[in-house]
Amino acid sequence: MIEVSNLIFTYPRAHQPAVRGISFRIEKGQIFGFLGPSGAGKSTVQNLMIGLLPMQKGSILYDGKTLSDMGKSFFNRVGVSFEHPNLYEKLTGVENLRYYGGLFDKPVIPPEQLLDMVGLGDAKNKRAGAYSKGMKQRLVFARAIMNRPDILFLDEPTSGLDPGTAQRIKEIILSERDRGATIFLTTHNMYAADELCDQVAFIDEGRLVAQDSPRNLKLKYGKKAIKVEYTSNGQIKSEILFVDRDEDRYRLSQLIDSGTVETLHSQEATLEQIFIKLTGRGLS
């Protein structure tokens, strides 16, 4: 379990803190989504959690232990995929992974196997500097999972990927969770968060503004309504019917019994709409 309590961080010469009293808890085996626009503080929180930034105020505990308590053993337990790929560009894809794998005090997944998993098998002997943005993103992701981490930090892991490749990466993320990994996912992609996350937290201007499961957030802030499209006199018509009204439930039953219904759509709010409602601005 990961416990973050009252985290506050201010960059040098900044007038306002980048992170303002953030607290949350992540249970073992969860995918925890951290949603917010660029500059909201997502990456700052991640960098504090992995020790790339020094603690100023607050605490971060992993199963009751701080990063100082765990020392170097912490780095055998974690994997990190950064939004902006940091690679040795003069080395090939497979050489990057071989070098990185040699830093661990535990067995790692063979580099060739990892590259096949993320669709880079044919480019394994190509210099990383010649990779496209999406290829670099996949290589950094492969590097993050090669030590079979207990805790996986993923910063915009599907950024710049085509839909098919993004789906492959999401399937691997879910398999990592099923393996037992705890995953901290920072993103402004509401669709990826909705599809992947067990819990999501909204961050805006360094503050946490909401936290719950995607389903509970949509139920809380969405409409309990159904949009019905049906045919009438050869034309398509639509109505919004609220399921907590007796008259609307009766009307819905009438339409269904008539056999004229073309489509039914629930009117639940999207995570993007909820974020806008709470903060006044979008995730993009």
DARARA-V645856 format. One record per residue. N is the residue number from 1. PHI is phi in whole degrees, 0 to 359 (none if undefined). NEAR is the number of other ideal C-beta (glycine too) atoms within 8 Angstrom. Layout:
BEGIN
<<N;PHI;NEAR> <N;PHI;NEAR>>
END
This chain:
BEGIN
<<1;none;8> <2;249;12> <3;239;8> <4;249;13> <5;232;9> <6;47;9> <7;283;15> <8;228;12> <9;213;12> <10;234;9> <11;286;6> <12;305;4> <13;68;3> <14;280;8> <15;274;2> <16;230;6> <17;296;9> <18;280;10> <19;230;13> <20;233;9> <21;70;9> <22;278;16> <23;221;10> <24;195;9> <25;226;8> <26;240;10> <27;282;7> <28;301;6> <29;82;7> <30;266;11> <31;258;12> <32;253;15> <33;267;14> <34;248;14> <35;254;15> <36;178;12> <37;288;10> <38;302;4> <39;86;4> <40;282;10> <41;117;14> <42;299;13> <43;292;9> <44;298;12> <45;298;15> <46;299;13> <47;293;9> <48;290;14> <49;290;11> <50;256;9> <51;88;7> <52;282;5> <53;241;8> <54;284;3> <55;291;8> <56;248;7> <57;220;7> <58;100;13> <59;212;10> <60;229;14> <61;237;10> <62;249;12> <63;52;5> <64;84;4> <65;245;7> <66;276;9> <67;300;8> <68;296;5> <69;299;6> <70;277;10> <71;62;6> <72;292;5> <73;297;7> <74;302;11> <75;285;8> <76;284;10> <77;265;9> <78;242;12> <79;230;12> <80;226;9> <81;244;12> <82;274;8> <83;297;7> <84;256;4> <85;303;9> <86;246;5> <87;232;12> <88;275;8> <89;287;7> <90;275;6> <91;266;10> <92;286;10> <93;301;16> <94;291;11> <95;292;9> <96;303;14> <97;289;15> <98;297;9> <99;296;10> <100;296;9> <101;298;11> <102;288;6> <103;277;6> <104;267;9> <105;262;3> <106;205;6> <107;297;2> <108;236;9> <109;291;9> <110;304;6> <111;305;13> <112;298;9> <113;295;8> <114;298;14> <115;295;16> <116;296;9> <117;301;8> <118;260;13> <119;78;8> <120;246;13> <121;302;8> <122;286;4> <123;250;10> <124;296;12> <125;261;6> <126;266;9> <127;298;9> <128;298;15> <129;296;7> <130;266;5> <131;289;13> <132;288;5> <133;301;8> <134;295;10> <135;295;11> <136;297;12> <137;299;14> <138;291;14> <139;294;18> <140;296;13> <141;296;14> <142;300;14> <143;299;13> <144;292;13> <145;258;14> <146;290;14> <147;264;11> <148;47;8> <149;292;11> <150;287;7> <151;230;13> <152;240;16> <153;256;15> <154;236;13> <155;253;13> <156;51;10> <157;292;12> <158;254;12> <159;296;8> <160;78;6> <161;260;11> <162;289;6> <163;305;6> <164;294;6> <165;290;11> <166;301;11> <167;296;8> <168;297;10> <169;295;14> <170;296;12> <171;295;8> <172;293;12> <173;301;15> <174;295;10> <175;291;8> <176;294;11> <177;297;12> <178;296;6> <179;290;7> <180;118;7> <181;288;12> <182;265;13> <183;236;14> <184;253;14> <185;248;15> <186;260;14> <187;197;14> <188;246;10> <189;271;10> <190;294;12> <191;291;6> <192;296;12> <193;296;15> <194;296;10> <195;285;7> <196;257;11> <197;271;13> <198;279;6> <199;225;12> <200;230;15> <201;231;12> <202;265;14> <203;240;15> <204;215;13> <205;51;6> <206;82;13> <207;241;9> <208;276;10> <209;251;8> <210;193;9> <211;207;8> <212;181;9> <213;288;9> <214;306;12> <215;297;6> <216;295;8> <217;296;14> <218;291;13> <219;291;8> <220;291;7> <221;255;9> <222;268;10> <223;267;8> <224;274;7> <225;220;10> <226;230;11> <227;267;13> <228;249;13> <229;253;11> <230;212;13> <231;264;9> <232;212;7> <233;54;4> <234;79;4> <235;244;6> <236;273;7> <237;239;8> <238;220;8> <239;219;9> <240;259;10> <241;242;13> <242;265;9> <243;286;10> <244;264;4> <245;248;8> <246;301;5> <247;294;6> <248;287;10> <249;295;10> <250;295;8> <251;298;10> <252;297;12> <253;298;8> <254;300;8> <255;296;12> <256;296;7> <257;294;6> <258;287;8> <259;75;4> <260;261;8> <261;291;11> <262;264;7> <263;215;7> <264;231;8> <265;227;7> <266;291;7> <267;254;10> <268;294;8> <269;285;11> <270;276;9> <271;299;15> <272;298;9> <273;295;9> <274;295;15> <275;299;16> <276;298;10> <277;298;8> <278;277;10> <279;241;9> <280;86;4> <281;212;7> <282;275;7> <283;279;11> <284;286;4>>
END
